[in-house]
Every structure is written in C-alpha cells, then in structure tokens.
Amino acid sequence: MAILDQEQIKEILPHREPFLFVDEVIELKEKERCVAIKHVTKDEYYFKGHFPNYPVMPGVLILETMAQVGAIALLMAPEFKGKIGFFTGANNVKWRKQVLPGNTLKVETVLTKIRGPFGFGSAKAYVNDQVVCEAEISFMIG
C-alpha cells in the first residue's frame, strides 16, 4: 500500500518524466530510510535502444532509482524541502540480476550519515525479493 503516490513524490523530488523513476513510496522515515516501487513497463523509453531484441533496464538507471529513493527520505526534512539532491558517488556497486519489462523493482535506501549538505546511504534493489543491485551512494544537497 502506497503512502506516497507519484504526484506526492513530485512535490518532494524535482525529477520529471522521463527521468523520474519512483512510482510509489511504501515505507518512509524522514532522514533515515525509504522503500519505494518502480513498475518497469515494456513502454519505458530506454528499451528502444537497450536492447531492441532483448530489453534490459540499464544498470545506471537502477542506480539512479536508488539515489532518487534516498533523496525522498532526505528531502522530506523541513531543512531540505525544495532543495535538489545531487548524486556525488557510488561505491561497491554490484548488479546481480537483470531487470526486465514487467518487473516490479523494489528499492530500499537507508541514509547512513548526513553531515551538513552531504549524505551517504546504503541501497538495495529487489525483484521478487531477490537482490538485483546493491550500492553505497553519496550525494550533496544544493
């Protein structure tokens, strides 16, 4: 059950189609943790070229989804409302499985440290409770 739908997410994140990769938030604890869903449809724009005969969600877009989910947890805080989260790094990224049209991508990002405008998090993405990607991410609020 969604606690935030995409219209509510747009009130938090500055991203818009075709670069908004969060459809609904199902768990949220401000400045700590966010769990969200991306419904990967066959009509996603990137499947036209990645790859025409074997559509796979690009790994970098899975990573971007993880960052957007983390940004929701941070940008909910009153001191960061209306700001933009800029992706500054990713470490220990591991892609474990492919994400295909029709999959539901569930992403959990936990904020591990916030120091001034800088933050760090740990993220995992799942399809059917199997980890498809994991990473440590960093960002700056501007």
trRosetta pair geometry for C-beta under 8 A, 3 or more apart (Angstrom, degrees):
i j d omega theta_ij theta_ji phi_ij phi_ji
1 26 6.8 116 71 -137 43 89
2 5 5.4 77 134 -77 148 66
2 24 3.8 -79 -111 -169 123 125
2 25 6.5 88 -157 60 80 48
2 26 6.0 -73 -105 -87 46 66
2 37 7.7 -93 -92 28 97 123
3 25 5.6 -62 62 100 86 92
3 26 6.5 114 4 -142 90 23
3 27 7.2 91 10 -87 133 21
3 28 6.0 -135 82 13 138 112
4 8 4.2 -130 -158 95 86 127
4 9 5.5 113 140 -60 118 77
4 12 7.7 -4 -168 -2 154 135
4 24 6.6 163 85 -160 61 58
4 25 3.9 24 45 38 106 114
4 28 6.9 50 -8 -30 120 148
4 72 7.6 -175 66 -166 159 136
5 8 5.4 94 50 14 62 102
5 9 7.1 -113 109 -8 33 94
5 24 5.7 -24 -119 -109 47 90
6 9 5.2 -50 -144 35 37 117
6 10 6.4 44 154 -24 66 100
6 20 7.3 102 -157 134 106 135
6 22 7.3 161 -113 105 78 69
6 23 5.6 -43 -69 -154 109 46
6 24 6.7 -64 -47 -68 70 61
7 10 5.7 -48 -153 29 33 114
7 11 7.3 39 146 -23 59 97
8 11 5.6 -45 -162 22 41 116
8 12 7.3 29 146 -10 64 104
8 25 7.8 -94 93 23 115 114
9 12 5.8 -65 -160 40 41 106
9 13 5.8 -5 161 18 80 111
9 20 7.3 128 116 -173 122 125
9 22 5.4 -158 -163 100 155 114
9 24 7.6 -135 -38 -108 131 27
9 25 6.5 149 -83 -23 105 106
9 72 6.6 -45 -138 -107 89 126
10 13 6.5 -63 -115 61 32 81
10 15 8.0 -112 -115 74 68 63
10 16 7.1 56 -129 -97 110 75
10 20 7.1 -19 -88 -123 86 158
12 71 7.8 146 138 125 103 88
12 72 5.5 65 122 -130 146 74
12 75 5.0 126 -180 103 90 119
12 76 6.2 -16 -130 -74 130 69
12 81 7.9 -80 -128 -128 66 73
13 20 6.7 133 103 -125 135 102
13 22 7.1 118 -2 39 157 129
13 68 6.2 27 -121 -158 150 96
13 71 6.1 85 -104 108 99 124
13 72 6.4 -46 -51 -80 106 80
13 75 6.8 133 -78 58 56 159
14 84 5.3 -29 9 -104 143 96
15 19 5.2 -117 -159 107 103 89
15 20 4.2 144 122 -88 106 77
15 21 7.6 -46 142 7 155 67
15 68 6.3 -37 5 -120 155 124
16 19 6.7 44 68 51 44 84
16 20 5.7 -19 -137 -30 12 116
17 20 5.7 -57 -63 27 51 102
18 45 5.1 2 -162 6 155 143
19 64 7.8 -78 -168 157 87 144
20 68 7.3 139 -149 -149 56 154
21 38 5.2 -7 167 -112 78 138
21 61 6.4 168 -98 177 151 91
21 64 6.1 103 12 107 149 99
21 65 4.1 -100 119 -96 134 88
21 68 5.6 147 56 27 92 153
22 25 7.0 22 171 -62 122 79
22 36 4.8 -16 -146 157 107 147
22 37 7.6 97 -159 66 64 41
22 38 6.2 -74 -104 -76 35 89
22 65 6.7 143 -65 -151 74 81
22 68 5.2 -151 -29 124 117 125
22 69 6.1 150 -96 -78 127 72
22 72 6.9 -176 174 -45 175 137
22 107 7.9 -91 -105 47 92 130
23 36 7.6 149 48 170 57 96
23 37 5.4 -57 62 99 101 84
23 38 5.6 133 -3 -118 98 40
23 39 5.2 12 -14 7 167 90
24 36 6.5 174 92 -156 43 78
24 37 4.9 0 59 49 89 108
25 28 5.4 30 160 -52 131 118
25 34 6.2 -56 -141 -166 113 102
25 35 7.2 113 -163 79 67 50
25 36 4.7 -42 -103 -99 60 93
25 37 7.9 -164 -82 15 19 76
25 69 7.9 148 -108 -137 91 82
25 72 6.2 -160 -91 153 136 158
26 35 5.3 -56 67 102 91 99
26 36 6.6 158 11 -107 77 34
26 37 6.2 65 -24 -23 115 104
26 106 7.9 -33 27 -139 138 102
27 33 7.0 -24 123 121 107 103
27 34 6.9 164 92 -155 70 36
27 35 3.9 34 44 35 104 111
27 108 7.9 5 62 -116 123 94
28 33 7.4 -177 -144 96 30 65
28 34 5.2 15 -111 -115 74 79
28 35 7.6 -129 -59 31 53 65
28 72 6.9 -84 -120 130 117 112
28 73 6.5 -166 -149 -99 80 74
28 76 6.9 120 174 -52 125 165
29 32 4.2 -35 106 63 108 119
29 33 4.8 30 44 47 104 88
29 34 7.6 -147 34 -67 57 54
29 73 7.0 14 72 -139 54 106
30 73 6.5 160 -137 -169 28 63
30 76 4.4 -121 -115 99 94 121
30 77 5.5 131 178 -72 110 72
31 73 6.4 169 -57 153 11 87
31 74 6.2 71 -104 -112 57 54
31 76 7.4 -124 -32 68 64 96
31 77 5.0 58 -57 -66 106 126
31 111 6.2 -93 176 65 46 152
31 114 6.5 -60 -160 -15 100 155
32 73 6.3 -120 57 -173 38 126
32 110 7.0 -24 162 -152 61 71
32 111 5.8 -126 -136 45 18 102
33 73 5.9 174 73 -117 8 145
33 108 7.1 -5 -169 -170 99 88
33 109 7.1 172 -147 91 54 51
33 110 4.9 -10 -103 -111 91 70
33 111 6.9 -132 -64 14 46 77
34 69 5.0 -170 99 171 115 80
34 70 6.6 -178 39 -95 117 28
34 72 4.8 121 -132 79 167 108
34 73 3.9 -139 -28 -54 109 100
34 108 7.5 178 91 -145 46 49
34 109 5.6 -1 57 57 88 91
35 69 7.5 21 -123 -169 16 129
35 106 6.8 5 -176 -179 95 93
35 107 7.0 173 -150 89 51 48
35 108 4.7 -11 -102 -100 86 81
36 68 7.9 -84 68 105 156 93
36 69 4.6 -155 26 -116 123 106
36 72 6.8 97 -52 26 140 155
36 106 7.6 171 88 -153 35 53
36 107 5.4 -16 62 61 81 95
37 104 6.1 -21 -158 -176 105 100
37 105 7.0 137 -160 78 51 56
37 106 5.8 -22 -100 -101 71 66
37 107 7.7 177 -83 19 23 78
38 65 5.4 -61 -32 -140 151 140
38 104 7.6 156 78 -164 47 52
38 105 4.3 -13 61 63 98 111
38 107 6.9 37 -3 -10 104 116
39 104 5.7 -23 -108 -113 63 77
39 105 7.8 -157 -75 25 17 76
40 44 6.4 -31 -161 -37 70 140
40 57 5.7 -74 -134 -63 139 133
40 99 5.8 169 -61 159 169 105
40 100 7.1 131 112 94 137 28
40 101 6.0 -136 132 -120 94 35
40 102 6.9 -28 89 38 88 22
40 103 4.7 9 48 63 126 81
40 104 7.1 -161 16 -89 83 24
40 105 5.7 75 -32 -17 111 106
41 44 5.8 144 67 -38 69 80
41 101 6.4 10 156 -152 25 87
41 102 7.5 63 -126 -68 38 40
42 47 6.8 -97 -169 70 48 172
42 55 7.2 106 -140 76 68 165
42 101 4.0 63 -89 -168 66 142
42 102 6.8 23 -50 -44 89 79
43 47 7.7 -171 168 36 6 131
44 47 5.0 97 72 -14 88 105
44 55 7.9 137 57 -177 106 128
44 57 7.2 8 92 -102 167 88
44 101 7.2 -154 14 -101 107 90
45 48 6.5 -38 -180 5 49 112
46 49 6.7 -75 -167 51 52 85
46 50 5.0 -17 159 34 90 124
46 57 7.2 77 86 -134 131 54
46 58 5.9 -91 166 -6 147 111
46 61 6.6 -140 -3 -39 170 159
47 50 6.3 -85 -112 65 29 74
47 55 3.9 14 -148 -138 106 125
47 101 6.4 36 -103 -65 153 115
48 52 6.8 8 180 -94 40 80
49 52 6.8 -3 -110 -51 27 84
50 55 7.0 70 98 -142 61 60
50 56 6.2 -94 146 63 87 72
50 57 7.8 62 114 -136 124 16
50 58 5.3 -33 173 -59 163 97
51 54 4.7 10 70 61 114 78
51 55 6.5 -150 50 -85 51 35
51 56 6.4 20 6 17 87 93
52 55 7.7 12 -132 -68 10 78
55 100 6.7 104 96 -149 83 71
55 101 5.3 32 98 -25 134 111
56 98 5.0 -70 -136 -158 112 114
56 99 6.9 103 -169 63 67 57
56 100 6.4 -42 -109 -92 58 67
57 61 5.8 -112 175 76 90 120
57 62 6.1 99 123 -55 117 95
57 98 7.6 141 37 -179 77 68
57 99 3.9 -32 36 86 125 110
57 100 7.2 -127 -8 -67 89 19
57 103 7.7 -98 -11 53 131 128
57 105 7.5 -59 51 -59 174 141
58 61 4.6 86 71 4 91 105
58 62 7.4 -154 100 -7 50 81
59 62 5.4 -49 -153 30 41 113
59 63 6.5 41 149 -17 68 103
59 93 7.9 106 163 159 119 126
59 95 4.8 -61 -122 -82 126 146
59 133 6.8 153 -148 -102 85 134
60 63 5.4 -49 -150 37 38 116
60 64 6.3 44 148 -22 66 102
61 64 5.2 -43 -142 35 39 116
61 65 6.4 49 152 -24 63 97
62 65 5.6 -49 -154 30 32 115
62 66 6.8 37 147 -21 62 101
62 95 7.2 111 62 -112 148 103
62 99 6.2 145 -82 2 122 145
62 105 7.0 -140 -124 -149 89 147
62 125 5.4 -122 -175 28 107 171
62 132 6.9 -115 -148 113 150 111
62 133 4.8 123 136 3 136 162
63 66 5.6 -50 -154 31 35 115
63 67 6.7 34 149 -17 64 103
63 90 5.9 -9 -162 -106 131 160
63 93 6.4 -11 -99 -132 125 134
63 133 6.9 -118 -68 164 67 146
63 135 6.1 39 -124 1 94 164
63 137 7.6 153 -171 -91 87 120
64 67 5.5 -53 -151 36 36 113
64 68 6.4 37 151 -20 67 103
64 87 7.3 -72 -116 -61 69 155
65 68 5.7 -52 -147 35 33 111
65 69 6.4 35 153 -21 65 104
65 105 6.6 19 139 123 165 141
65 107 5.5 -164 132 -56 104 159
65 125 6.8 72 88 -99 121 133
66 69 5.8 -54 -151 33 30 112
66 70 6.6 29 152 -15 63 106
66 107 5.4 -150 -96 -159 61 129
66 109 5.6 133 -173 -78 72 115
66 123 3.7 100 -167 153 121 157
66 124 7.9 118 -119 18 121 11
66 125 6.1 -97 -71 -51 103 107
66 133 7.2 -119 -46 108 134 120
66 135 6.2 117 102 51 166 116
66 137 6.2 168 119 -36 112 147
67 70 5.7 -56 -151 38 33 111
67 71 6.3 38 151 -25 66 105
67 85 7.3 -174 166 120 94 122
67 87 4.9 -15 -147 -93 158 111
67 109 7.7 129 -95 -106 17 156
67 123 7.7 -83 -57 -42 44 164
67 137 5.6 -160 -91 -171 83 155
67 139 6.5 134 -153 -73 102 128
68 71 5.4 -51 -147 32 33 116
68 72 6.9 42 152 -27 63 95
69 72 5.9 -45 -159 21 34 113
69 73 7.4 32 147 -15 60 100
69 107 4.6 -160 -33 111 160 122
69 108 7.4 -128 142 -128 147 10
69 109 4.4 144 101 5 104 122
69 123 7.0 125 68 -130 120 122
70 73 5.8 -54 -159 32 41 111
70 74 6.6 25 151 -9 71 109
70 85 7.6 -167 100 162 88 162
70 109 3.7 -103 -68 144 83 148
70 111 6.2 126 -156 -73 96 84
70 119 7.5 174 157 119 119 130
70 121 4.5 -153 -126 18 141 173
70 123 6.4 -84 -49 -75 116 120
70 137 6.3 -167 3 78 162 136
70 139 7.0 162 107 -1 127 143
71 74 5.8 -63 -147 45 36 105
71 75 5.4 22 163 -12 75 116
71 85 3.8 -152 -120 36 112 152
71 139 6.9 -135 -82 176 88 171
72 75 6.2 -59 -127 45 24 100
72 76 6.5 39 163 -36 59 103
73 76 6.3 -53 -161 15 23 116
73 109 6.6 -149 1 92 133 102
73 111 5.6 -158 109 -25 134 119
74 77 6.2 -44 -176 9 45 112
74 80 5.6 -43 148 98 80 170
74 85 6.3 101 73 -85 131 134
74 111 6.2 124 -67 -88 96 146
74 114 7.1 157 -122 -102 111 130
74 119 5.9 -98 -99 -41 148 173
74 139 7.7 -168 23 84 163 135
74 141 6.9 -139 143 -75 131 123
75 80 5.0 -117 -120 122 46 113
75 81 6.6 102 176 -101 72 40
75 83 6.3 -150 -121 61 95 86
75 85 6.3 -106 -52 -31 112 113
75 141 7.8 164 -85 -122 79 116
76 80 7.7 26 47 71 30 109
76 81 7.6 14 -162 -81 17 84
77 80 4.7 58 69 23 95 105
77 81 7.3 -141 88 -38 44 75
78 81 5.8 -29 -147 -9 34 116
80 83 4.8 -81 -170 32 68 130
80 141 5.5 -78 -132 -148 111 151
83 141 4.9 35 140 -176 143 101
83 142 6.6 154 -173 72 98 31
84 141 7.2 149 77 -155 41 56
84 142 5.4 -29 68 65 93 84
85 119 7.9 -43 -138 42 114 127
85 139 4.9 13 -178 168 99 139
85 140 7.4 152 -156 76 56 35
85 141 5.7 -32 -98 -97 65 68
85 142 7.9 143 -105 18 18 74
86 139 6.1 155 77 -162 44 81
86 140 4.9 -19 60 62 101 86
86 141 7.6 175 16 -90 78 18
86 142 5.6 27 -13 1 120 119
87 90 7.6 -6 -178 -42 110 96
87 137 7.1 -61 -141 -169 89 111
87 138 7.9 99 -168 83 53 52
87 139 5.6 -45 -106 -103 35 90
88 118 7.6 -40 26 -135 157 92
88 138 4.7 -62 73 108 100 95
88 139 5.4 158 8 -111 92 26
88 140 5.2 75 -46 -13 131 96
89 137 7.0 159 90 -159 57 48
89 138 4.2 12 53 45 98 111
90 93 5.1 34 147 -55 116 121
90 135 5.1 -18 -163 -178 103 133
90 136 7.0 143 -160 77 51 53
90 137 5.3 -15 -103 -105 75 72
90 138 7.6 -151 -66 20 37 73
91 135 7.1 134 65 -170 40 79
91 136 4.5 -24 64 66 93 109
91 137 7.9 -170 23 -76 69 29
91 138 7.9 43 -5 -13 101 104
92 134 7.5 -37 125 114 94 90
92 135 6.4 157 86 -138 69 50
92 136 5.2 52 44 8 108 103
93 133 7.2 -10 -168 -168 83 97
93 134 7.5 176 -144 90 42 47
93 135 4.2 7 -102 -103 74 109
94 133 6.8 170 88 -148 53 52
94 134 5.4 0 53 54 96 87
94 135 7.3 -178 20 -70 59 67
95 132 7.0 -8 -159 158 67 67
95 133 5.1 -14 -110 -100 62 90
96 130 7.5 -140 109 151 129 92
96 131 5.3 60 32 109 155 85
96 132 5.5 -143 60 -145 92 26
96 133 6.5 -155 13 -68 83 36
96 134 7.4 40 -22 0 116 91
97 127 6.7 -117 94 40 129 119
97 130 6.2 33 5 123 155 120
97 131 7.6 133 10 100 106 47
97 132 4.4 -82 59 -119 91 79
98 132 7.5 -81 64 -150 9 114
99 103 5.2 -132 -162 68 75 153
99 105 5.8 16 -141 -82 138 116
99 125 7.7 -39 -69 138 136 131
99 127 6.1 170 -112 -51 82 139
99 132 5.6 81 -61 169 95 157
100 103 5.3 106 58 -23 62 115
103 127 4.7 -30 -165 -132 123 129
103 128 7.9 -89 -143 -18 92 90
104 127 6.8 140 68 -132 53 74
105 125 5.7 -12 -171 -170 101 110
105 126 7.4 140 -160 70 52 43
105 127 6.1 -38 -99 -77 57 86
105 132 7.3 -82 -127 46 93 144
106 125 7.1 151 79 -159 46 56
106 126 4.6 -24 65 63 99 98
106 127 7.5 158 17 -83 81 35
107 123 6.6 -1 -172 -170 96 106
107 124 7.3 174 -148 90 54 44
107 125 4.8 -18 -99 -104 82 80
107 126 7.6 -178 -77 19 36 70
108 123 6.8 170 90 -148 51 59
108 124 5.4 -1 56 57 95 87
108 125 8.0 -178 22 -82 61 37
108 126 7.7 26 0 -3 99 109
109 121 5.1 27 -180 161 96 141
109 122 7.3 163 -153 82 56 39
109 123 4.2 -13 -103 -101 82 98
109 137 7.4 -32 -141 37 118 132
110 121 6.0 161 81 -159 43 87
110 122 5.0 -12 59 58 99 90
110 123 7.4 -176 21 -78 63 49
111 114 6.2 15 165 -48 125 102
111 119 5.9 -40 -147 -175 109 121
111 120 7.3 112 -162 79 63 46
111 121 4.9 -49 -103 -94 46 99
112 120 5.1 -54 63 103 98 95
112 121 5.7 155 3 -113 85 34
112 122 5.6 67 -41 -13 124 96
113 119 6.7 172 93 -151 56 53
113 120 4.5 16 51 43 94 111
114 118 7.3 163 -156 91 49 50
114 119 4.6 -10 -106 -105 75 93
114 120 7.8 -152 -68 24 43 66
115 118 5.2 -15 68 69 84 98
115 119 7.5 167 23 -83 59 45
117 140 5.4 41 132 -165 99 78
117 141 4.4 -129 -159 55 83 85
117 142 7.0 76 -179 -71 137 50
118 138 7.1 -3 -172 -174 94 100
118 139 7.4 162 -152 88 53 46
118 140 5.4 -25 -98 -102 67 75
118 141 7.8 -136 -63 11 25 79
119 138 6.9 169 91 -153 49 58
119 139 5.2 -13 62 62 94 90
119 140 7.6 170 20 -87 74 29
119 141 7.2 57 -7 -28 112 99
120 136 7.0 -1 -175 178 97 95
120 137 7.2 164 -156 88 51 49
120 138 5.0 -19 -103 -102 73 81
120 139 7.9 175 -80 22 33 69
121 136 7.2 170 89 -158 44 54
121 137 5.0 -13 63 61 93 93
121 138 7.6 170 20 -83 69 37
121 139 7.6 6 6 7 109 108
122 134 7.9 1 -179 -172 81 93
122 135 7.8 -178 -152 95 48 42
122 136 5.6 -25 -102 -106 68 71
122 137 7.7 173 -87 19 19 76
123 133 7.9 -4 116 114 97 93
123 134 6.8 175 94 -149 58 52
123 135 5.4 -8 60 61 99 81
123 136 7.7 160 19 -98 77 22
123 137 5.8 20 -1 -3 122 119
124 131 5.6 -61 -167 -127 111 103
124 133 7.2 165 -154 90 46 55
124 134 4.7 -8 -105 -104 77 89
125 131 7.2 98 73 -157 49 60
125 132 5.1 -58 102 62 96 95
125 133 4.3 17 41 52 114 95
125 134 7.4 -154 20 -69 68 48
126 129 5.7 4 179 -119 132 18
126 130 6.2 140 -155 64 81 33
126 131 5.8 -48 -96 -93 76 41
126 132 6.3 145 -122 3 21 89
127 130 6.0 -28 69 59 68 90
127 132 5.2 50 2 -41 99 132
131 134 5.9 -6 -174 -43 126 108
